[in-house]
Amino acid sequence: MKSKIRRILKEDIHQMMLDKMSKMVRLPYYDFLKKNGITDDDAEIILTKHFKDKFGDGEVTFEIKPSDEVKIKLFKSDDGNSTLYEYREYSTDYDDDDIAWSFYKTFRYEDLSGRFFYYIDDEGKKEYCWSQENTCYDNYNLNNWNDHHNVESLNKNEFFNIK
């Protein structure tokens, strides 16, 4: 009985630690966790929780390639609208200690034609685009995006203020 109680307490403490780490994680996410001694299995748990907390409930996929390239995707869909958050992190070719990352938010709304995406990367590059058939027709600056599309639900600040 004592061993069961110890095991349960140990599991609870471990889960509490993972929950706290999901609130503390910073870009680049996977590199941050690895530098803090987190295993790949725990990193998957932490980053899945982080994505769901940040962007809402959805289907999360987590992939680590042998080259330590990491891809995390969160997909959610409701009422004909769909949103895909896609994060990628990798070591640069010229310096293994330098970590590059990029983040896409792609969404389609039932009442709007084409798809929209936001993009941000570690170098500060930001893109916001309306496209059809993988061709970007409009690439607006951050200040006039809603003026052209008149869509308040495209909440750009939620995405560009990621941490």
C-alpha atoms as one frame of an Amber mdcrd trajectory, in Angstrom:
protein
   0.000   0.000   0.000   2.832   2.404   0.861   4.496   1.785  -2.507   1.241
   2.531  -4.363   0.838   5.806  -2.476   4.449   6.781  -3.201   4.004   5.967
  -6.897   0.783   8.024  -7.096   2.417  10.969  -5.322   5.448  10.731  -7.600
   3.193  10.713 -10.699   1.244  13.718  -9.407   4.442  15.668  -8.744   5.773
  14.796 -12.201   2.507  15.906 -13.850   2.531  19.145 -11.836   6.073  19.815
 -13.057   5.010  19.229 -16.680   2.017  21.545 -16.261   4.239  24.306 -14.851
   6.792  23.865 -17.654   4.037  24.263 -20.260   3.445  27.775 -18.880   7.157
  28.645 -18.722   8.264  27.427 -22.163   9.801  30.056 -24.472  10.850  30.163
 -28.115  12.516  28.132 -29.481  10.306  25.684 -27.596  12.033  22.329 -28.021
  15.539  23.773 -27.625  14.404  25.546 -24.441  13.131  22.277 -22.995  16.218
  20.263 -24.020  18.516  22.854 -22.425  16.501  22.432 -19.230  17.006  18.645
 -19.211  13.533  17.621 -20.401  13.242  14.276 -22.216  11.604  13.963 -25.639
   8.568  12.199 -24.158   8.063  14.940 -21.579   8.705  17.624 -24.225   5.852
  16.178 -26.268   3.515  16.311 -23.250   4.586  19.857 -22.349   4.341  21.253
 -25.875   1.005  19.554 -26.560  -0.408  21.167 -23.430   1.226  24.516 -24.295
  -0.318  24.544 -27.788  -3.763  23.590 -26.508  -3.601  26.246 -23.778  -2.401
  28.915 -26.218  -4.477  28.159 -29.317  -7.429  26.119 -28.094  -8.348  22.479
 -28.149  -7.528  20.563 -31.295  -5.638  17.604 -32.693  -1.911  17.948 -31.960
   0.833  16.052 -33.774   4.426  16.134 -32.567   7.364  14.870 -34.616  11.100
  14.806 -33.906  13.350  13.843 -36.802  16.818  12.314 -36.233  18.413  15.665
 -37.126  16.582  17.200 -34.126  14.166  18.964 -36.465  10.879  19.333 -34.622
   7.426  19.836 -36.107   4.344  20.511 -34.040   0.912  20.941 -35.591  -2.406
  21.804 -33.986  -5.501  21.449 -36.180  -8.994  22.490 -35.230 -12.211  22.695
 -37.213 -15.744  23.826 -36.484 -18.744  24.921 -38.550 -16.821  24.611 -41.831
 -13.983  26.802 -40.571 -10.545  25.299 -40.026  -7.285  26.495 -38.518  -3.849
  24.888 -38.613  -0.971  26.069 -36.431   2.343  24.684 -37.643   5.614  25.193
 -35.766   9.010  24.057 -37.048  12.363  24.230 -35.268  15.782  23.102 -36.517
  19.517  23.676 -36.178  20.973  25.901 -38.856  23.477  24.381 -41.288  26.281
  26.679 -40.235  25.962  26.436 -36.455  24.409  23.585 -34.462  23.998  25.894
 -31.467  21.940  28.354 -33.536  18.296  27.303 -33.623  15.956  28.576 -36.317
  12.183  28.388 -35.991   9.118  29.333 -37.995   5.435  29.425 -37.214   2.430
  29.399 -39.547  -1.211  29.940 -38.822  -3.308  28.921 -41.816  -7.058  29.255
 -41.746 -10.076  28.968 -43.965 -13.461  30.427 -43.202 -16.544  28.988 -44.854
 -17.803  32.429 -45.894 -14.448  33.642 -47.361 -12.807  32.321 -50.502  -9.232
  31.074 -50.455  -7.119  30.698 -47.365  -5.324  33.129 -45.141  -2.058  32.680
 -43.362   0.193  34.409 -40.899   3.886  33.593 -40.724   6.569  34.606 -38.251
  10.130  33.363 -37.783  13.160  33.747 -35.538  14.549  36.590 -37.692  11.437
  38.713 -37.147   9.995  38.164 -40.619   6.210  38.484 -40.629   3.817  37.717
 -43.454   0.033  37.942 -43.675  -1.466  36.769 -46.898  -4.658  35.817 -48.717
  -4.060  33.064 -51.234  -5.704  30.625 -53.593  -3.968  27.597 -55.070  -0.754
  28.325 -53.099  -0.277  31.741 -54.744  -0.089  34.741 -52.453  -2.166  37.531
 -54.001  -1.988  40.119 -51.264   0.736  40.612 -48.709  -0.293  43.436 -46.434
   1.558  45.112 -43.661   0.330  44.448 -40.159  -1.432  47.816 -39.804  -3.813
  47.635 -42.768  -4.710  43.918 -42.816  -8.175  44.325 -41.252  -8.881  47.434
 -43.355  -8.656  45.373 -46.551 -10.511  42.328 -45.281 -12.814  43.877 -42.684
 -12.693  40.695 -40.624 -12.197  41.187 -36.909 -12.021  37.439 -36.230  -8.635
  37.218 -37.992  -7.074  38.312 -34.676  -3.495  38.943 -35.771  -2.327  40.045
 -32.330  -3.103  36.624 -30.829  -0.651  35.076 -33.261   2.110  37.661 -33.554
   2.465  37.980 -29.786   3.498  34.344 -29.329   6.188  33.586 -26.775
